[in-house]
Amino acid sequence: MVKESSEPACQAEACALQSCLNKNTYSPDKCDEHLRKLYRCCQTMYKQTDGKGESTACPMPNIVQRWLKNHGESVS
């Protein structure tokens, strides 16, 4: 999921979400799986970096954890 490269962590997931939102302007609920993938990717990146990782594609760690928890995802 989180790859070593010159682009920010989770950038691919963020771009896929943006493309989906652009295609589904009036039905953003159709992009829920893309949003979940982005937040899971961000959670993985934060775990791998002890919460110190940074990416323009990811919200702050506490936002990611809260969103995942509120949407039935494991945040251990």
N, C-alpha and C positions, 0 to 999 in steps of 0.2 A: 504494500500500500504506500508507505512513505519511502521514497526513493532518493538516493544521492544523485543530485544533478544541479545544474545551474538555475533551474526554475524553483520558485518557492515550494515548500512541501504542500501537497494537496492541491496544487494549481490545476491539475487535470480534472479533478473532481469539481472544483469551483467553476471551471469553464464548461463542463458538461451541465452543471446546474444552470448556469447562465443561458446556455443554448436552449435548454428545456423551457426555462421561463420565457424566453423570447418567442418560442413557438407556441406557448400556451398562455398567452397574456391574460386571458379571461378565465383560465382554469389552473392556477398555480398548484392546486392540490395534485395535479397529474405529475408533478415534479418531486413528490415527497421522497421517493426512493433515492433520487439524486442528492437531496438535502441530507438524508440519513447517511449516505456514503461519504459526503463531505465531512460531516460531524464525526463519523467513526474514524476517518482518516486523521482528522485533527486530534482526536483523543489518542490515537496510536502515536502520533508525533510527540504529543506532550508526555506520554508515558515513557517513550524512548529517550526523552531529553530531561526527565525529572521536572517537567513543567517549565523548562527554560527555553524551549524551542520557540522560534518565531516564524510566522508566515503571513503574508498579506492575504492569503486565502482563508485564514482561520480567525475566528473570534477569540477572545481571551479564554484561558482554560476554564474558569469558573462558569462562563456562559455555555461552553461546550458541554460540560458535565451536567449543568442544570437542564439544558435542552434534551440531552440524551435520557436523563432520568425521567423527565416529564413526558417523554414519548416512549416509555417502556423498554429502554435499552439498558444494558448492564454498564455500570460505571465504576467497576472495582479498581 
